[in-house]
Amino acid sequence: LVFFANLAGGLSLAGLMFYTHQWAFDGYGVGANALLIANAKVNLGFGSALARGILCNVLVCLAIWLCFRARTVTG
């Protein structure tokens, strides 16, 4: 169920970006830059992707821990 919801959300976002021509800004520079970033991300090695995933999880856990640790909204 979660997979299909994520798929629907991703396709919806891609459709909105396509139909609103957000990718065509700055002489198609935005779209070209998005393609370069996507290409770099899909060509990561297994070890690099695993290390980035672990570090990302550390940051998420740290953010949650800091939220629970704060006494007030400002800290």
SEFIZA-3560 file (N, C-alpha, C; in Angstrom, 3 decimals):
REM SEFIZA-3560
<numar><xx>0.826</xx><yy>-1.195</yy><zz>0.000</zz><atom>N</atom></numar>
<numar><xx>0.000</xx><yy>0.000</yy><zz>0.000</zz><atom>CA</atom></numar>
<numar><xx>0.871</xx><yy>1.259</yy><zz>0.000</zz><atom>C</atom></numar>
<numar><xx>1.909</xx><yy>1.261</yy><zz>0.836</zz><atom>N</atom></numar>
<numar><xx>2.791</xx><yy>2.421</yy><zz>0.906</zz><atom>CA</atom></numar>
<numar><xx>3.522</xx><yy>2.614</yy><zz>-0.417</zz><atom>C</atom></numar>
<numar><xx>3.953</xx><yy>1.515</yy><zz>-1.024</zz><atom>N</atom></numar>
<numar><xx>4.646</xx><yy>1.606</yy><zz>-2.307</zz><atom>CA</atom></numar>
<numar><xx>3.769</xx><yy>2.280</yy><zz>-3.355</zz><atom>C</atom></numar>
<numar><xx>2.517</xx><yy>1.871</yy><zz>-3.432</zz><atom>N</atom></numar>
<numar><xx>1.616</xx><yy>2.440</yy><zz>-4.434</zz><atom>CA</atom></numar>
<numar><xx>1.290</xx><yy>3.897</yy><zz>-4.136</zz><atom>C</atom></numar>
<numar><xx>1.186</xx><yy>4.254</yy><zz>-2.866</zz><atom>N</atom></numar>
<numar><xx>0.953</xx><yy>5.652</yy><zz>-2.505</zz><atom>CA</atom></numar>
<numar><xx>2.159</xx><yy>6.508</yy><zz>-2.883</zz><atom>C</atom></numar>
<numar><xx>3.374</xx><yy>6.009</yy><zz>-2.624</zz><atom>N</atom></numar>
<numar><xx>4.579</xx><yy>6.738</yy><zz>-3.020</zz><atom>CA</atom></numar>
<numar><xx>4.685</xx><yy>6.842</yy><zz>-4.536</zz><atom>C</atom></numar>
<numar><xx>4.330</xx><yy>5.777</yy><zz>-5.232</zz><atom>N</atom></numar>
<numar><xx>4.349</xx><yy>5.791</yy><zz>-6.694</zz><atom>CA</atom></numar>
<numar><xx>3.371</xx><yy>6.825</yy><zz>-7.234</zz><atom>C</atom></numar>
<numar><xx>2.164</xx><yy>6.850</yy><zz>-6.682</zz><atom>N</atom></numar>
<numar><xx>1.155</xx><yy>7.815</yy><zz>-7.129</zz><atom>CA</atom></numar>
<numar><xx>1.613</xx><yy>9.243</yy><zz>-6.843</zz><atom>C</atom></numar>
<numar><xx>2.201</xx><yy>9.472</yy><zz>-5.684</zz><atom>N</atom></numar>
<numar><xx>2.699</xx><yy>10.806</yy><zz>-5.351</zz><atom>CA</atom></numar>
<numar><xx>3.835</xx><yy>11.242</yy><zz>-6.259</zz><atom>C</atom></numar>
<numar><xx>4.750</xx><yy>10.336</yy><zz>-6.547</zz><atom>N</atom></numar>
<numar><xx>5.863</xx><yy>10.659</yy><zz>-7.438</zz><atom>CA</atom></numar>
<numar><xx>5.410</xx><yy>10.954</yy><zz>-8.854</zz><atom>C</atom></numar>
<numar><xx>4.484</xx><yy>10.146</yy><zz>-9.348</zz><atom>N</atom></numar>
<numar><xx>3.956</xx><yy>10.386</yy><zz>-10.696</zz><atom>CA</atom></numar>
<numar><xx>3.154</xx><yy>11.679</yy><zz>-10.757</zz><atom>C</atom></numar>
<numar><xx>2.422</xx><yy>11.978</yy><zz>-9.695</zz><atom>N</atom></numar>
<numar><xx>1.659</xx><yy>13.230</yy><zz>-9.654</zz><atom>CA</atom></numar>
<numar><xx>2.594</xx><yy>14.430</yy><zz>-9.676</zz><atom>C</atom></numar>
<numar><xx>3.653</xx><yy>14.374</yy><zz>-8.890</zz><atom>N</atom></numar>
<numar><xx>4.613</xx><yy>15.471</yy><zz>-8.866</zz><atom>CA</atom></numar>
<numar><xx>5.308</xx><yy>15.619</yy><zz>-10.217</zz><atom>C</atom></numar>
<numar><xx>5.684</xx><yy>14.511</yy><zz>-10.828</zz><atom>N</atom></numar>
<numar><xx>6.318</xx><yy>14.570</yy><zz>-12.147</zz><atom>CA</atom></numar>
<numar><xx>5.363</xx><yy>15.156</yy><zz>-13.182</zz><atom>C</atom></numar>
<numar><xx>4.092</xx><yy>14.777</yy><zz>-13.115</zz><atom>N</atom></numar>
<numar><xx>3.100</xx><yy>15.328</yy><zz>-14.037</zz><atom>CA</atom></numar>
<numar><xx>2.901</xx><yy>16.816</yy><zz>-13.839</zz><atom>C</atom></numar>
<numar><xx>2.837</xx><yy>17.256</yy><zz>-12.590</zz><atom>N</atom></numar>
<numar><xx>2.686</xx><yy>18.687</yy><zz>-12.320</zz><atom>CA</atom></numar>
<numar><xx>3.889</xx><yy>19.476</yy><zz>-12.818</zz><atom>C</atom></numar>
<numar><xx>5.086</xx><yy>18.956</yy><zz>-12.596</zz><atom>N</atom></numar>
<numar><xx>6.285</xx><yy>19.641</yy><zz>-13.081</zz><atom>CA</atom></numar>
<numar><xx>6.295</xx><yy>19.711</yy><zz>-14.605</zz><atom>C</atom></numar>
<numar><xx>5.835</xx><yy>18.654</yy><zz>-15.254</zz><atom>N</atom></numar>
<numar><xx>5.823</xx><yy>18.633</yy><zz>-16.716</zz><atom>CA</atom></numar>
<numar><xx>4.798</xx><yy>19.612</yy><zz>-17.277</zz><atom>C</atom></numar>
<numar><xx>3.582</xx><yy>19.573</yy><zz>-16.768</zz><atom>N</atom></numar>
<numar><xx>2.514</xx><yy>20.394</yy><zz>-17.331</zz><atom>CA</atom></numar>
<numar><xx>2.618</xx><yy>21.868</yy><zz>-16.968</zz><atom>C</atom></numar>
<numar><xx>3.346</xx><yy>22.206</yy><zz>-15.908</zz><atom>N</atom></numar>
<numar><xx>3.533</xx><yy>23.617</yy><zz>-15.566</zz><atom>CA</atom></numar>
<numar><xx>4.822</xx><yy>24.181</yy><zz>-16.159</zz><atom>C</atom></numar>
<numar><xx>5.570</xx><yy>23.360</yy><zz>-16.850</zz><atom>N</atom></numar>
<numar><xx>6.809</xx><yy>23.760</yy><zz>-17.536</zz><atom>CA</atom></numar>
<numar><xx>7.853</xx><yy>24.324</yy><zz>-16.575</zz><atom>C</atom></numar>
<numar><xx>7.890</xx><yy>23.800</yy><zz>-15.353</zz><atom>N</atom></numar>
<numar><xx>8.904</xx><yy>24.228</yy><zz>-14.391</zz><atom>CA</atom></numar>
<numar><xx>10.306</xx><yy>23.843</yy><zz>-14.869</zz><atom>C</atom></numar>
<numar><xx>10.409</xx><yy>22.767</yy><zz>-15.614</zz><atom>N</atom></numar>
<numar><xx>11.699</xx><yy>22.288</yy><zz>-16.095</zz><atom>CA</atom></numar>
<numar><xx>12.272</xx><yy>23.176</yy><zz>-17.194</zz><atom>C</atom></numar>
<numar><xx>11.450</xx><yy>24.065</yy><zz>-17.775</zz><atom>N</atom></numar>
<numar><xx>11.894</xx><yy>24.891</yy><zz>-18.899</zz><atom>CA</atom></numar>
<numar><xx>12.431</xx><yy>26.251</yy><zz>-18.464</zz><atom>C</atom></numar>
<numar><xx>12.483</xx><yy>26.518</yy><zz>-17.168</zz><atom>N</atom></numar>
<numar><xx>12.998</xx><yy>27.804</yy><zz>-16.695</zz><atom>CA</atom></numar>
<numar><xx>14.471</xx><yy>27.954</yy><zz>-17.041</zz><atom>C</atom></numar>
<numar><xx>14.890</xx><yy>29.177</yy><zz>-17.183</zz><atom>N</atom></numar>
<numar><xx>16.296</xx><yy>29.520</yy><zz>-17.407</zz><atom>CA</atom></numar>
<numar><xx>16.866</xx><yy>28.805</yy><zz>-18.628</zz><atom>C</atom></numar>
<numar><xx>16.102</xx><yy>28.836</yy><zz>-19.710</zz><atom>N</atom></numar>
<numar><xx>16.572</xx><yy>28.220</yy><zz>-20.949</zz><atom>CA</atom></numar>
<numar><xx>16.775</xx><yy>26.721</yy><zz>-20.815</zz><atom>C</atom></numar>
<numar><xx>15.863</xx><yy>26.041</yy><zz>-20.146</zz><atom>N</atom></numar>
<numar><xx>15.907</xx><yy>24.596</yy><zz>-19.897</zz><atom>CA</atom></numar>
<numar><xx>17.057</xx><yy>24.193</yy><zz>-18.982</zz><atom>C</atom></numar>
<numar><xx>17.655</xx><yy>25.163</yy><zz>-18.310</zz><atom>N</atom></numar>
<numar><xx>18.753</xx><yy>24.862</yy><zz>-17.393</zz><atom>CA</atom></numar>
<numar><xx>18.299</xx><yy>24.096</yy><zz>-16.166</zz><atom>C</atom></numar>
<numar><xx>17.083</xx><yy>24.376</yy><zz>-15.699</zz><atom>N</atom></numar>
<numar><xx>16.561</xx><yy>23.674</yy><zz>-14.521</zz><atom>CA</atom></numar>
<numar><xx>16.377</xx><yy>22.196</yy><zz>-14.834</zz><atom>C</atom></numar>
<numar><xx>15.787</xx><yy>21.903</yy><zz>-15.982</zz><atom>N</atom></numar>
<numar><xx>15.580</xx><yy>20.511</yy><zz>-16.373</zz><atom>CA</atom></numar>
<numar><xx>16.889</xx><yy>19.779</yy><zz>-16.604</zz><atom>C</atom></numar>
<numar><xx>17.849</xx><yy>20.457</yy><zz>-17.236</zz><atom>N</atom></numar>
<numar><xx>19.148</xx><yy>19.828</yy><zz>-17.481</zz><atom>CA</atom></numar>
<numar><xx>19.871</xx><yy>19.544</yy><zz>-16.169</zz><atom>C</atom></numar>
<numar><xx>19.782</xx><yy>20.471</yy><zz>-15.226</zz><atom>N</atom></numar>
<numar><xx>20.416</xx><yy>20.265</yy><zz>-13.925</zz><atom>CA</atom></numar>
<numar><xx>19.747</xx><yy>19.122</yy><zz>-13.168</zz><atom>C</atom></numar>
<numar><xx>18.424</xx><yy>19.023</yy><zz>-13.252</zz><atom>N</atom></numar>
<numar><xx>17.710</xx><yy>17.920</yy><zz>-12.600</zz><atom>CA</atom></numar>
<numar><xx>18.136</xx><yy>16.579</yy><zz>-13.189</zz><atom>C</atom></numar>
<numar><xx>18.326</xx><yy>16.530</yy><zz>-14.500</zz><atom>N</atom></numar>
<numar><xx>18.786</xx><yy>15.290</yy><zz>-15.132</zz><atom>CA</atom></numar>
<numar><xx>20.203</xx><yy>14.923</yy><zz>-14.704</zz><atom>C</atom></numar>
<numar><xx>21.075</xx><yy>15.918</yy><zz>-14.572</zz><atom>N</atom></numar>
<numar><xx>22.439</xx><yy>15.642</yy><zz>-14.121</zz><atom>CA</atom></numar>
<numar><xx>22.451</xx><yy>15.097</yy><zz>-12.693</zz><atom>C</atom></numar>
<numar><xx>21.631</xx><yy>15.685</yy><zz>-11.826</zz><atom>N</atom></numar>
<numar><xx>21.562</xx><yy>15.218</yy><zz>-10.439</zz><atom>CA</atom></numar>
<numar><xx>21.006</xx><yy>13.800</yy><zz>-10.384</zz><atom>C</atom></numar>
<numar><xx>19.933</xx><yy>13.551</yy><zz>-11.130</zz><atom>N</atom></numar>
<numar><xx>19.327</xx><yy>12.214</yy><zz>-11.132</zz><atom>CA</atom></numar>
<numar><xx>20.302</xx><yy>11.178</yy><zz>-11.674</zz><atom>C</atom></numar>
<numar><xx>21.041</xx><yy>11.525</yy><zz>-12.716</zz><atom>N</atom></numar>
<numar><xx>22.010</xx><yy>10.596</yy><zz>-13.292</zz><atom>CA</atom></numar>
<numar><xx>23.115</xx><yy>10.274</yy><zz>-12.294</zz><atom>C</atom></numar>
<numar><xx>23.573</xx><yy>11.274</yy><zz>-11.559</zz><atom>N</atom></numar>
<numar><xx>24.618</xx><yy>11.035</yy><zz>-10.561</zz><atom>CA</atom></numar>
<numar><xx>24.106</xx><yy>10.141</yy><zz>-9.437</zz><atom>C</atom></numar>
<numar><xx>22.846</xx><yy>10.310</yy><zz>-9.059</zz><atom>N</atom></numar>
<numar><xx>22.300</xx><yy>9.515</yy><zz>-7.954</zz><atom>CA</atom></numar>
<numar><xx>22.064</xx><yy>8.062</yy><zz>-8.343</zz><atom>C</atom></numar>
<numar><xx>21.649</xx><yy>7.795</yy><zz>-9.566</zz><atom>N</atom></numar>
<numar><xx>21.389</xx><yy>6.406</yy><zz>-9.951</zz><atom>CA</atom></numar>
<numar><xx>22.670</xx><yy>5.657</yy><zz>-10.290</zz><atom>C</atom></numar>
<numar><xx>23.780</xx><yy>6.358</yy><zz>-10.451</zz><atom>N</atom></numar>
<numar><xx>25.044</xx><yy>5.702</yy><zz>-10.768</zz><atom>CA</atom></numar>
<numar><xx>25.959</xx><yy>5.555</yy><zz>-9.558</zz><atom>C</atom></numar>
<numar><xx>25.404</xx><yy>5.674</yy><zz>-8.350</zz><atom>N</atom></numar>
<numar><xx>26.199</xx><yy>5.457</yy><zz>-7.144</zz><atom>CA</atom></numar>
<numar><xx>26.523</xx><yy>3.977</yy><zz>-6.996</zz><atom>C</atom></numar>
<numar><xx>27.661</xx><yy>3.707</yy><zz>-6.431</zz><atom>N</atom></numar>
<numar><xx>28.003</xx><yy>2.330</yy><zz>-6.104</zz><atom>CA</atom></numar>
<numar><xx>27.221</xx><yy>1.868</yy><zz>-4.877</zz><atom>C</atom></numar>
<numar><xx>27.215</xx><yy>0.552</yy><zz>-4.648</zz><atom>N</atom></numar>
<numar><xx>26.450</xx><yy>0.010</yy><zz>-3.526</zz><atom>CA</atom></numar>
<numar><xx>26.959</xx><yy>0.535</yy><zz>-2.190</zz><atom>C</atom></numar>
<numar><xx>28.264</xx><yy>0.535</yy><zz>-2.006</zz><atom>N</atom></numar>
<numar><xx>28.836</xx><yy>0.985</yy><zz>-0.738</zz><atom>CA</atom></numar>
<numar><xx>28.547</xx><yy>2.444</yy><zz>-0.458</zz><atom>C</atom></numar>
<numar><xx>28.672</xx><yy>3.268</yy><zz>-1.476</zz><atom>N</atom></numar>
<numar><xx>28.399</xx><yy>4.691</yy><zz>-1.315</zz><atom>CA</atom></numar>
<numar><xx>26.929</xx><yy>4.943</yy><zz>-0.996</zz><atom>C</atom></numar>
<numar><xx>26.041</xx><yy>4.247</yy><zz>-1.691</zz><atom>N</atom></numar>
<numar><xx>24.608</xx><yy>4.409</yy><zz>-1.426</zz><atom>CA</atom></numar>
<numar><xx>24.257</xx><yy>3.926</yy><zz>-0.023</zz><atom>C</atom></numar>
<numar><xx>24.864</xx><yy>2.822</yy><zz>0.409</zz><atom>N</atom></numar>
<numar><xx>24.603</xx><yy>2.300</yy><zz>1.749</zz><atom>CA</atom></numar>
<numar><xx>25.099</xx><yy>3.271</yy><zz>2.815</zz><atom>C</atom></numar>
<numar><xx>26.298</xx><yy>3.812</yy><zz>2.626</zz><atom>N</atom></numar>
<numar><xx>26.847</xx><yy>4.761</yy><zz>3.594</zz><atom>CA</atom></numar>
<numar><xx>25.993</xx><yy>6.022</yy><zz>3.665</zz><atom>C</atom></numar>
<numar><xx>25.546</xx><yy>6.523</yy><zz>2.532</zz><atom>N</atom></numar>
<numar><xx>24.685</xx><yy>7.709</yy><zz>2.531</zz><atom>CA</atom></numar>
<numar><xx>23.351</xx><yy>7.430</yy><zz>3.208</zz><atom>C</atom></numar>
<numar><xx>22.816</xx><yy>6.243</yy><zz>2.989</zz><atom>N</atom></numar>
<numar><xx>21.561</xx><yy>5.874</yy><zz>3.641</zz><atom>CA</atom></numar>
<numar><xx>21.709</xx><yy>5.795</yy><zz>5.151</zz><atom>C</atom></numar>
<numar><xx>22.820</xx><yy>5.233</yy><zz>5.610</zz><atom>N</atom></numar>
<numar><xx>23.063</xx><yy>5.139</yy><zz>7.052</zz><atom>CA</atom></numar>
<numar><xx>23.219</xx><yy>6.531</yy><zz>7.652</zz><atom>C</atom></numar>
<numar><xx>23.998</xx><yy>7.383</yy><zz>7.005</zz><atom>N</atom></numar>
<numar><xx>24.187</xx><yy>8.739</yy><zz>7.518</zz><atom>CA</atom></numar>
<numar><xx>22.887</xx><yy>9.540</yy><zz>7.490</zz><atom>C</atom></numar>
<numar><xx>22.063</xx><yy>9.331</yy><zz>6.492</zz><atom>N</atom></numar>
<numar><xx>20.764</xx><yy>10.000</yy><zz>6.430</zz><atom>CA</atom></numar>
<numar><xx>19.890</xx><yy>9.553</yy><zz>7.594</zz><atom>C</atom></numar>
<numar><xx>19.901</xx><yy>8.264</yy><zz>7.887</zz><atom>N</atom></numar>
<numar><xx>19.123</xx><yy>7.748</yy><zz>9.009</zz><atom>CA</atom></numar>
<numar><xx>19.630</xx><yy>8.319</yy><zz>10.327</zz><atom>C</atom></numar>
<numar><xx>20.935</xx><yy>8.501</yy><zz>10.458</zz><atom>N</atom></numar>
<numar><xx>21.499</xx><yy>9.112</yy><zz>11.661</zz><atom>CA</atom></numar>
<numar><xx>20.966</xx><yy>10.531</yy><zz>11.827</zz><atom>C</atom></numar>
<numar><xx>20.925</xx><yy>11.303</yy><zz>10.753</zz><atom>N</atom></numar>
<numar><xx>20.418</xx><yy>12.675</yy><zz>10.832</zz><atom>CA</atom></numar>
<numar><xx>18.941</xx><yy>12.716</yy><zz>11.195</zz><atom>C</atom></numar>
<numar><xx>18.153</xx><yy>11.810</yy><zz>10.642</zz><atom>N</atom></numar>
<numar><xx>16.724</xx><yy>11.760</yy><zz>10.965</zz><atom>CA</atom></numar>
<numar><xx>16.532</xx><yy>11.412</yy><zz>12.434</zz><atom>C</atom></numar>
<numar><xx>17.259</xx><yy>10.410</yy><zz>12.917</zz><atom>N</atom></numar>
<numar><xx>17.151</xx><yy>10.025</yy><zz>14.327</zz><atom>CA</atom></numar>
<numar><xx>17.619</xx><yy>11.151</yy><zz>15.243</zz><atom>C</atom></numar>
<numar><xx>18.665</xx><yy>11.863</yy><zz>14.856</zz><atom>N</atom></numar>
<numar><xx>19.143</xx><yy>12.995</yy><zz>15.644</zz><atom>CA</atom></numar>
<numar><xx>18.097</xx><yy>14.100</yy><zz>15.711</zz><atom>C</atom></numar>
<numar><xx>17.444</xx><yy>14.384</yy><zz>14.598</zz><atom>N</atom></numar>
<numar><xx>16.403</xx><yy>15.412</yy><zz>14.584</zz><atom>CA</atom></numar>
<numar><xx>15.238</xx><yy>15.028</yy><zz>15.491</zz><atom>C</atom></numar>
<numar><xx>14.836</xx><yy>13.783</yy><zz>15.451</zz><atom>N</atom></numar>
<numar><xx>13.735</xx><yy>13.328</yy><zz>16.313</zz><atom>CA</atom></numar>
<numar><xx>14.155</xx><yy>13.382</yy><zz>17.775</zz><atom>C</atom></numar>
<numar><xx>15.368</xx><yy>12.958</yy><zz>18.073</zz><atom>N</atom></numar>
<numar><xx>15.857</xx><yy>12.992</yy><zz>19.444</zz><atom>CA</atom></numar>
<numar><xx>15.914</xx><yy>14.424</yy><zz>19.965</zz><atom>C</atom></numar>
<numar><xx>16.378</xx><yy>15.355</yy><zz>19.140</zz><atom>N</atom></numar>
<numar><xx>16.444</xx><yy>16.755</yy><zz>19.558</zz><atom>CA</atom></numar>
<numar><xx>15.061</xx><yy>17.344</yy><zz>19.778</zz><atom>C</atom></numar>
<numar><xx>14.086</xx><yy>16.946</yy><zz>18.978</zz><atom>N</atom></numar>
<numar><xx>12.718</xx><yy>17.432</yy><zz>19.175</zz><atom>CA</atom></numar>
<numar><xx>12.158</xx><yy>16.968</yy><zz>20.510</zz><atom>C</atom></numar>
<numar><xx>12.404</xx><yy>15.723</yy><zz>20.869</zz><atom>N</atom></numar>
<numar><xx>11.908</xx><yy>15.215</yy><zz>22.148</zz><atom>CA</atom></numar>
<numar><xx>12.686</xx><yy>15.796</yy><zz>23.329</zz><atom>C</atom></numar>
<numar><xx>13.913</xx><yy>16.181</yy><zz>23.102</zz><atom>N</atom></numar>
<numar><xx>14.763</xx><yy>16.694</yy><zz>24.171</zz><atom>CA</atom></numar>
<numar><xx>14.489</xx><yy>18.158</yy><zz>24.480</zz><atom>C</atom></numar>
<numar><xx>13.937</xx><yy>18.915</yy><zz>23.557</zz><atom>N</atom></numar>
<numar><xx>13.703</xx><yy>20.345</yy><zz>23.756</zz><atom>CA</atom></numar>
<numar><xx>12.608</xx><yy>20.574</yy><zz>24.792</zz><atom>C</atom></numar>
<numar><xx>12.806</xx><yy>21.594</yy><zz>25.617</zz><atom>N</atom></numar>
<numar><xx>11.803</xx><yy>21.932</yy><zz>26.627</zz><atom>CA</atom></numar>
<numar><xx>10.764</xx><yy>22.894</yy><zz>26.079</zz><atom>C</atom></numar>
<numar><xx>11.175</xx><yy>23.743</yy><zz>25.145</zz><atom>N</atom></numar>
<numar><xx>10.255</xx><yy>24.702</yy><zz>24.528</zz><atom>CA</atom></numar>
<numar><xx>10.411</xx><yy>24.610</yy><zz>23.022</zz><atom>C</atom></numar>
<numar><xx>9.611</xx><yy>25.383</yy><zz>22.313</zz><atom>N</atom></numar>
<numar><xx>9.682</xx><yy>25.376</yy><zz>20.851</zz><atom>CA</atom></numar>
<numar><xx>11.031</xx><yy>25.894</yy><zz>20.370</zz><atom>C</atom></numar>
<numar><xx>11.576</xx><yy>26.895</yy><zz>21.059</zz><atom>N</atom></numar>
<numar><xx>12.844</xx><yy>27.479</yy><zz>20.634</zz><atom>CA</atom></numar>
<numar><xx>14.057</xx><yy>26.768</yy><zz>21.208</zz><atom>C</atom></numar>
<numar><xx>13.859</xx><yy>25.771</yy><zz>22.033</zz><atom>N</atom></numar>
<numar><xx>14.993</xx><yy>25.000</yy><zz>22.497</zz><atom>CA</atom></numar>
<numar><xx>15.081</xx><yy>24.906</yy><zz>23.979</zz><atom>C</atom></numar>
//
